[in-house]
């Protein structure tokens, strides 16, 4: 039967979807079969497909993906900031769960040092405040790119989309690093191996930032123009992050400071 008016907003329907609210013209009666196999499964797989596509784009072409989203190509993308929250939550869960497993393993082997409780407390305070550093990356990076990459004439919010895509890629790399460290529980890493993994993830993350902004703006400038802008971008972002880390460590230690071992985003 042809539907003449949308059952949701009552606007006349001339196609498969309502031009007013976007609802499908064919609104079948809800049955158990249609609910399970159409509404539920379709919704789940549609969300997952968008998540995986956005995650892949944030790793392989974050700058261009951000520009595509800004230009209106948004159908295939999942909201990048929702995905940042999900990925950050997963990353911190994996980190804290690893710390708990490692702590229990040391207790079982009787190798837990007396000062371990203070160390765990310091780690907990520090990683809780690392969440602030994560979300500061987007405004810092957006402001810096807005200042340095003016030729495309994007506004500050649009620069935030590109920064969000870049940040998502960094969080995915850091999450991968956390997963790799779970192998340490079964096959203990030497300090050299552990440090090599950490440094590799940090190096990949830094390269990812450079790749993201090169991917977005290289077509607008000469090789020299994009090179010195990227250099200035890193100088600004490192300065901003170091200042925020100084404030964060000061608050965590009641401004007494001391010796710290830092890892990227917890």
Secondary structure, DSSP 4 states (H G I P E B T S, - for coil): ---SB-TTT--B--SSB-TTT--BS--PPP-HHHIIIIIIHHHHHHHHHHHHHHHHHHHH-HHHHHHHHHHT--TTPPPHHHHHHHHHHHHHHHHHHHHHHHHHHHHHHT---TTHHHHHHHHHHHHHHHHHHHHHHHHHHHHHHHHH--TT---HHHHHHHHHHHHHHHHHHHHHHHHHTTHHHHSPPPHHHHHHHHHHHHHHHHHHHHHHHHHHHGGGS-HHHHHHHHHHHHHHHHHHHHHHHHHHHHHHTTT--------TT-
